[in-house]
Amino acid sequence: MAETIEWQDFEKVELRVGTIVAARVNEKAKKPAYVLEVDLGELGVKTSSAQITVHYTPDSLVGRQVLCVCNFAPKRIAGIASEVLVTGFADAQGAIVLAGVERPVPNGARLH
């Protein structure tokens, strides 16, 4: 189990929901990955590189709401600037299953 943190530590992580508006294969990635464009409301559309090719196709991702970490510094990944981290959980085989919401919420809404 991880170390106990204070509420203020949790508040430092900016977790927001966004809608995937575009997805394509990242041809430059060493491991199979997609380039996602995620609409985060007032934060705008941000780019992310995600290794989620086992359970998802680009077409199946468009319109899906996902939970993103929005306050990491941008990182160059396989030729793109990944501006947000799309979150998920590893299944029994280690493939990522996206974290999302039960019902639609406004893009950019922050996790409480």
N, CA, C and O atoms as a DFTB+ gen file, in Angstrom:
448 C
 N C O
     1  1       0.849      -1.181       0.000
     2  2       0.000       0.000       0.000
     3  2       0.893       1.242       0.000
     4  3       1.967       1.253       0.601
     5  1       0.430       2.277      -0.680
     6  2       1.198       3.509      -0.806
     7  2       1.180       4.300       0.499
     8  3       0.354       4.082       1.386
     9  1       2.108       5.205       0.569
    10  2       2.229       6.099       1.720
    11  2       0.969       6.960       1.853
    12  3       0.401       7.377       0.844
    13  1       0.535       7.225       3.065
    14  2      -0.606       8.102       3.319
    15  2      -0.238       9.533       2.945
    16  3       0.865       9.998       3.232
    17  1      -1.184      10.229       2.295
    18  2      -0.944      11.622       1.911
    19  2      -1.982      12.517       2.579
    20  3      -2.993      12.046       3.101
    21  1      -1.712      13.789       2.551
    22  2      -2.643      14.783       3.070
    23  2      -3.579      15.224       1.954
    24  3      -3.260      15.057       0.777
    25  1      -4.736      15.789       2.311
    26  2      -5.695      16.277       1.332
    27  2      -5.050      17.271       0.366
    28  3      -5.352      17.263      -0.827
    29  1      -4.175      18.115       0.874
    30  2      -3.510      19.110       0.043
    31  2      -2.668      18.449      -1.052
    32  3      -2.529      18.996      -2.145
    33  1      -2.107      17.274      -0.756
    34  2      -1.339      16.547      -1.771
    35  2      -2.254      16.100      -2.910
    36  3      -1.895      16.225      -4.081
    37  1      -3.433      15.579      -2.571
    38  2      -4.400      15.148      -3.577
    39  2      -4.842      16.324      -4.433
    40  3      -4.995      16.185      -5.646
    41  1      -5.048      17.474      -3.814
    42  2      -5.497      18.655      -4.552
    43  2      -4.471      19.139      -5.577
    44  3      -4.835      19.856      -6.509
    45  1      -3.216      18.768      -5.429
    46  2      -2.176      19.169      -6.379
    47  2      -2.334      18.476      -7.726
    48  3      -1.885      18.996      -8.747
    49  1      -2.968      17.306      -7.736
    50  2      -3.166      16.561      -8.977
    51  2      -4.459      17.050      -9.623
    52  3      -5.539      16.902      -9.051
    53  1      -4.348      17.626     -10.799
    54  2      -5.499      18.177     -11.495
    55  2      -6.102      17.093     -12.395
    56  3      -5.683      16.907     -13.537
    57  1      -7.091      16.389     -11.850
    58  2      -7.784      15.328     -12.576
    59  2      -9.076      15.895     -13.145
    60  3      -9.958      16.332     -12.405
    61  1      -9.174      15.882     -14.477
    62  2     -10.348      16.434     -15.153
    63  2     -10.845      15.456     -16.211
    64  3     -10.100      14.611     -16.708
    65  1     -12.122      15.594     -16.536
    66  2     -12.716      14.765     -17.580
    67  2     -12.674      15.513     -18.908
    68  3     -12.838      16.732     -18.966
    69  1     -12.452      14.751     -19.964
    70  2     -12.472      15.317     -21.299
    71  2     -13.051      14.313     -22.273
    72  3     -13.117      13.118     -21.987
    73  1     -13.466      14.804     -23.418
    74  2     -14.013      13.950     -24.466
    75  2     -12.989      13.801     -25.582
    76  3     -12.449      14.790     -26.077
    77  1     -12.731      12.568     -25.970
    78  2     -11.822      12.320     -27.087
    79  2     -12.526      12.753     -28.366
    80  3     -13.591      12.236     -28.705
    81  1     -11.919      13.714     -29.078
    82  2     -12.525      14.236     -30.306
    83  2     -11.829      13.715     -31.563
    84  3     -12.367      13.825     -32.664
    85  1     -10.637      13.150     -31.398
    86  2      -9.918      12.556     -32.527
    87  2      -8.920      11.545     -31.987
    88  3      -8.367      11.715     -30.900
    89  1      -8.697      10.485     -32.769
    90  2      -7.726       9.451     -32.390
    91  2      -7.134       8.867     -33.668
    92  3      -7.839       8.610     -34.644
    93  1      -5.821       8.665     -33.633
    94  2      -5.152       8.065     -34.784
    95  2      -3.953       7.252     -34.285
    96  3      -3.461       7.465     -33.177
    97  1      -3.506       6.343     -35.101
    98  2      -2.334       5.539     -34.772
    99  2      -1.107       6.440     -34.774
   100  3      -0.936       7.266     -35.671
   101  1      -0.259       6.280     -33.771
   102  2       1.016       7.000     -33.749
   103  2       2.043       6.122     -34.456
   104  3       2.593       5.190     -33.869
   105  1       2.286       6.430     -35.705
   106  2       3.190       5.641     -36.550
   107  2       4.632       5.643     -36.050
   108  3       5.393       4.731     -36.375
   109  1       5.024       6.648     -35.267
   110  2       6.407       6.759     -34.800
   111  2       6.656       6.035     -33.470
   112  3       7.805       5.911     -33.046
   113  1       5.611       5.563     -32.819
   114  2       5.750       4.930     -31.509
   115  2       6.447       3.570     -31.627
   116  3       6.170       2.800     -32.546
   117  1       7.350       3.285     -30.690
   118  2       8.025       1.985     -30.662
   119  2       7.052       0.885     -30.239
   120  3       7.086      -0.219     -30.781
   121  1       6.190       1.187     -29.275
   122  2       5.129       0.270     -28.853
   123  2       3.824       0.819     -29.419
   124  3       3.661       2.036     -29.501
   125  1       2.887      -0.051     -29.812
   126  2       1.631       0.437     -30.396
   127  2       0.946       1.481     -29.509
   128  3       0.757       1.268     -28.312
   129  1       0.582       2.603     -30.116
   130  2      -0.029       3.710     -29.371
   131  2      -0.892       4.541     -30.302
   132  3      -0.756       4.496     -31.525
   133  1      -1.784       5.299     -29.684
   134  2      -2.618       6.253     -30.406
   135  2      -2.263       7.668     -29.982
   136  3      -1.822       7.900     -28.857
   137  1      -2.458       8.604     -30.890
   138  2      -2.424      10.023     -30.571
   139  2      -3.883      10.431     -30.392
   140  3      -4.700      10.270     -31.299
   141  1      -4.197      10.957     -29.217
   142  2      -5.562      11.369     -28.897
   143  2      -5.630      12.881     -28.798
   144  3      -4.694      13.521     -28.321
   145  1      -6.732      13.448     -29.246
   146  2      -7.037      14.854     -29.008
   147  2      -8.232      14.858     -28.065
   148  3      -9.288      14.306     -28.375
   149  1      -8.046      15.495     -26.900
   150  2      -9.042      15.451     -25.834
   151  2      -9.551      16.859     -25.556
   152  3      -8.770      17.756     -25.239
   153  1     -10.868      17.052     -25.677
   154  2     -11.502      18.343     -25.387
   155  2     -11.719      18.445     -23.885
   156  3     -12.513      17.705     -23.305
   157  1     -10.998      19.374     -23.269
   158  2     -11.070      19.580     -21.824
   159  2     -11.780      20.885     -21.473
   160  3     -11.428      21.543     -20.494
   161  1     -12.762      21.251     -22.258
   162  2     -13.571      22.435     -21.971
   163  2     -12.735      23.689     -21.970
   164  3     -12.060      24.003     -22.951
   165  1     -12.782      24.414     -20.853
   166  2     -12.081      25.697     -20.742
   167  2     -10.574      25.574     -20.921
   168  3      -9.914      26.566     -21.231
   169  1     -10.009      24.375     -20.733
   170  2      -8.570      24.173     -20.922
   171  2      -8.209      23.980     -22.393
   172  3      -7.031      24.005     -22.751
   173  1      -9.208      23.788     -23.240
   174  2      -8.973      23.597     -24.664
   175  2      -8.790      22.136     -25.028
   176  3      -8.996      21.243     -24.206
   177  1      -8.400      21.906     -26.270
   178  2      -8.143      20.551     -26.767
   179  2      -6.661      20.251     -26.552
   180  3      -5.793      20.997     -27.006
   181  1      -6.391      19.162     -25.863
   182  2      -5.018      18.762     -25.545
   183  2      -4.701      17.427     -26.204
   184  3      -5.594      16.619     -26.461
   185  1      -3.423      17.208     -26.475
   186  2      -2.951      15.989     -27.122
   187  2      -2.378      15.031     -26.089
   188  3      -1.764      15.444     -25.106
   189  1      -2.593      13.740     -26.334
   190  2      -2.035      12.710     -25.468
   191  2      -1.593      11.523     -26.307
   192  3      -2.231      11.196     -27.308
   193  1      -0.511      10.879     -25.909
   194  2      -0.101       9.615     -26.512
   195  2      -0.487       8.520     -25.537
   196  3      -0.156       8.584     -24.354
   197  1      -1.198       7.505     -26.045
   198  2      -1.706       6.469     -25.143
   199  2      -1.507       5.078     -25.734
   200  3      -1.854       4.826     -26.888
   201  1      -0.947       4.184     -24.932
   202  2      -0.756       2.790     -25.338
   203  2      -2.005       1.994     -24.936
   204  3      -1.993       1.232     -23.969
   205  1      -3.060       2.191     -25.692
   206  2      -4.358       1.586     -25.375
   207  2      -4.918       0.823     -26.580
   208  3      -6.133       0.745     -26.763
   209  1      -4.030       0.266     -27.392
   210  2      -4.443      -0.339     -28.657
   211  2      -5.048      -1.731     -28.509
   212  3      -5.652      -2.228     -29.459
   213  1      -4.910      -2.370     -27.364
   214  2      -5.428      -3.733     -27.202
   215  2      -6.953      -3.738     -27.168
   216  3      -7.586      -4.547     -27.846
   217  1      -7.542      -2.842     -26.385
   218  2      -8.995      -2.848     -26.193
   219  2      -9.753      -1.830     -27.046
   220  3     -10.983      -1.859     -27.086
   221  1      -9.044      -0.939     -27.722
   222  2      -9.718       0.164     -28.407
   223  2      -9.200       0.349     -29.828
   224  3      -8.031       0.092     -30.116
   225  1     -10.086       0.797     -30.706
   226  2      -9.708       1.246     -32.044
   227  2      -9.862       2.763     -32.046
   228  3     -10.560       3.309     -31.191
   229  1      -9.229       3.451     -32.983
   230  2      -9.413       4.904     -33.017
   231  2     -10.891       5.308     -33.104
   232  3     -11.322       6.230     -32.411
   233  1     -11.659       4.626     -33.945
   234  2     -13.081       4.972     -34.089
   235  2     -13.869       4.764     -32.800
   236  3     -14.781       5.535     -32.503
   237  1     -13.526       3.730     -32.031
   238  2     -14.266       3.455     -30.792
   239  2     -13.951       4.465     -29.696
   240  3     -14.689       4.567     -28.716
   241  1     -12.862       5.213     -29.855
   242  2     -12.455       6.176     -28.828
   243  2     -13.147       7.531     -28.982
   244  3     -13.402       8.214     -27.991
   245  1     -13.446       7.917     -30.207
   246  2     -14.037       9.236     -30.456
   247  2     -15.405       9.312     -29.768
   248  3     -16.270       8.457     -29.959
   249  1     -15.568      10.371     -28.959
   250  2     -16.802      10.583     -28.207
   251  2     -16.762      10.046     -26.786
   252  3     -17.653      10.346     -25.991
   253  1     -15.756       9.266     -26.452
   254  2     -15.629       8.687     -25.107
   255  2     -15.072       9.729     -24.142
   256  3     -14.111      10.429     -24.461
   257  1     -15.686       9.827     -22.952
   258  2     -15.149      10.705     -21.914
   259  2     -14.144       9.932     -21.076
   260  3     -14.392       8.794     -20.678
   261  1     -12.999      10.569     -20.811
   262  2     -11.909       9.938     -20.078
   263  2     -11.403      10.861     -18.984
   264  3     -11.566      12.079     -19.048
   265  1     -10.790      10.259     -17.986
   266  2     -10.214      11.001     -16.872
   267  2      -8.749      11.275     -17.171
   268  3      -7.991      10.354     -17.475
   269  1      -8.346      12.544     -17.085
   270  2      -6.994      12.960     -17.463
   271  2      -6.293      13.692     -16.318
   272  3      -6.921      14.427     -15.557
   273  1      -4.982      13.478     -16.213
   274  2      -4.142      14.310     -15.361
   275  2      -3.704      15.472     -16.244
   276  3      -3.070      15.274     -17.281
   277  1      -4.048      16.680     -15.823
   278  2      -3.848      17.854     -16.680
   279  2      -2.686      18.747     -16.268
   280  3      -2.376      19.703     -16.978
   281  1      -2.034      18.467     -15.144
   282  2      -0.978      19.382     -14.726
   283  2       0.415      18.753     -14.688
   284  3       1.271      19.173     -13.910
   285  1       0.637      17.743     -15.533
   286  2       2.000      17.301     -15.796
   287  2       2.589      18.233     -16.852
   288  3       1.857      18.787     -17.671
   289  1       3.893      18.405     -16.832
   290  2       4.552      19.158     -17.904
   291  2       4.417      18.358     -19.195
   292  3       4.467      17.128     -19.159
   293  1       4.246      19.030     -20.343
   294  2       4.187      18.307     -21.621
   295  2       5.441      17.459     -21.813
   296  3       6.537      17.842     -21.406
   297  1       5.255      16.298     -22.441
   298  2       6.357      15.355     -22.644
   299  2       6.362      14.911     -24.104
   300  3       5.314      14.563     -24.647
   301  1       7.536      14.920     -24.745
   302  2       7.651      14.448     -26.137
   303  2       7.647      12.922     -26.123
   304  3       8.493      12.286     -25.495
   305  1       6.673      12.355     -26.831
   306  2       6.563      10.904     -26.921
   307  2       6.371      10.549     -28.389
   308  3       5.365      10.912     -28.997
   309  1       7.331       9.844     -28.947
   310  2       7.248       9.359     -30.326
   311  2       6.808      10.455     -31.297
   312  3       5.920      10.243     -32.123
   313  1       7.430      11.613     -31.192
   314  2       7.196      12.679     -32.145
   315  2       6.035      13.612     -31.849
   316  3       5.778      14.529     -32.629
   317  1       5.324      13.405     -30.740
   318  2       4.238      14.325     -30.397
   319  2       4.468      14.899     -29.004
   320  3       5.163      14.308     -28.177
   321  1       3.869      16.062     -28.763
   322  2       3.912      16.661     -27.424
   323  2       2.682      16.170     -26.678
   324  3       1.566      16.612     -26.952
   325  1       2.885      15.254     -25.734
   326  2       1.781      14.731     -24.932
   327  2       1.531      15.720     -23.799
   328  3       2.375      15.902     -22.921
   329  1       0.355      16.358     -23.829
   330  2       0.041      17.443     -22.892
   331  2      -0.754      16.995     -21.679
   332  3      -0.747      17.672     -20.651
   333  1      -1.439      15.862     -21.783
   334  2      -2.205      15.318     -20.659
   335  2      -1.984      13.817     -20.597
   336  3      -1.631      13.194     -21.598
   337  1      -2.190      13.238     -19.422
   338  2      -2.107      11.796     -19.235
   339  2      -3.522      11.249     -19.134
   340  3      -4.262      11.586     -18.209
   341  1      -3.892      10.406     -20.085
   342  2      -5.186       9.733     -20.043
   343  2      -5.010       8.535     -19.112
   344  3      -4.084       7.743     -19.283
   345  1      -5.904       8.405     -18.123
   346  2      -5.726       7.388     -17.087
   347  2      -6.502       6.115     -17.372
   348  3      -7.471       6.115     -18.131
   349  1      -6.060       5.035     -16.752
   350  2      -6.730       3.748     -16.881
   351  2      -6.146       2.746     -15.907
   352  3      -5.262       3.060     -15.110
   353  1      -6.662       1.534     -15.994
   354  2      -6.251       0.436     -15.127
   355  2      -5.775      -0.718     -15.992
   356  3      -6.307      -0.942     -17.080
   357  1      -4.781      -1.449     -15.520
   358  2      -4.311      -2.630     -16.239
   359  2      -5.267      -3.791     -15.970
   360  3      -5.649      -4.041     -14.827
   361  1      -5.651      -4.504     -17.045
   362  2      -6.460      -5.700     -16.863
   363  2      -5.544      -6.854     -16.452
   364  3      -4.359      -6.636     -16.199
   365  1      -6.071      -8.069     -16.382
   366  2      -5.292      -9.223     -15.926
   367  2      -4.087      -9.515     -16.813
   368  3      -3.110     -10.108     -16.354
   369  1      -4.146      -9.102     -18.084
   370  2      -3.025      -9.318     -18.996
   371  2      -2.117      -8.094     -19.117
   372  3      -1.128      -8.133     -19.850
   373  1      -2.438      -7.014     -18.411
   374  2      -1.612      -5.816     -18.428
   375  2      -2.036      -4.766     -19.440
   376  3      -1.417      -3.704     -19.517
   377  1      -3.081      -5.039     -20.220
   378  2      -3.580      -4.056     -21.189
   379  2      -4.419      -3.010     -20.463
   380  3      -5.124      -3.333     -19.507
   381  1      -4.349      -1.774     -20.908
   382  2      -5.018      -0.672     -20.215
   383  2      -6.493      -0.573     -20.592
   384  3      -6.867      -0.621     -21.763
   385  1      -7.322      -0.431     -19.545
   386  2      -8.750      -0.160     -19.666
   387  2      -8.936       1.275     -19.168
   388  3      -8.562       1.590     -18.038
   389  1      -9.499       2.128     -19.989
   390  2      -9.609       3.551     -19.669
   391  2     -10.501       3.822     -18.458
   392  3     -11.501       3.140     -18.236
   393  1     -10.111       4.833     -17.685
   394  2     -10.943       5.339     -16.595
   395  2     -11.853       6.410     -17.180
   396  3     -11.403       7.267     -17.940
   397  1     -13.113       6.361     -16.829
   398  2     -14.063       7.325     -17.360
   399  2     -15.127       7.668     -16.340
   400  3     -14.917       7.539     -15.134
   401  1     -16.263       8.104     -16.831
   402  2     -17.365       8.503     -15.955
   403  2     -18.604       7.672     -16.264
   404  3     -18.768       7.164     -17.374
   405  1     -19.464       7.543     -15.274
   406  2     -20.695       6.755     -15.408
   407  2     -21.731       7.440     -16.289
   408  3     -22.444       6.789     -17.052
   409  1     -21.804       8.777     -16.171
   410  2     -22.748       9.574     -16.951
   411  2     -21.990      10.753     -17.551
   412  3     -20.953      11.155     -17.024
   413  1     -22.500      11.310     -18.652
   414  2     -21.825      12.473     -19.237
   415  2     -21.742      13.645     -18.261
   416  3     -22.702      13.946     -17.551
   417  1     -20.601      14.291     -18.237
   418  2     -20.391      15.496     -17.425
   419  2     -19.721      16.530     -18.319
   420  3     -19.170      16.181     -19.363
   421  1     -19.763      17.813     -17.917
   422  2     -19.133      18.840     -18.760
   423  2     -17.622      18.603     -18.917
   424  3     -16.928      18.270     -17.956
   425  1     -17.135      18.781     -20.148
   426  2     -15.703      18.697     -20.379
   427  2     -14.974      19.686     -19.493
   428  3     -15.384      20.839     -19.352
   429  1     -13.885      19.220     -18.896
   430  2     -13.103      20.074     -18.008
   431  2     -13.503      19.966     -16.553
   432  3     -12.839      20.535     -15.687
   433  1     -14.594      19.235     -16.261
   434  2     -15.010      19.092     -14.855
   435  2     -13.891      18.406     -14.063
   436  3     -13.264      17.457     -14.533
   437  1     -13.664      18.907     -12.866
   438  2     -12.579      18.397     -12.026
   439  2     -13.092      17.290     -11.113
   440  3     -14.214      17.353     -10.612
   441  1     -12.257      16.278     -10.905
   442  2     -12.593      15.171      -9.992
   443  2     -12.586      15.691      -8.560
   444  3     -11.661      16.389      -8.145
   445  1     -13.620      15.345      -7.817
   446  2     -13.724      15.739      -6.400
   447  2     -13.538      14.542      -5.516
   448  3     -13.590      14.664      -4.292
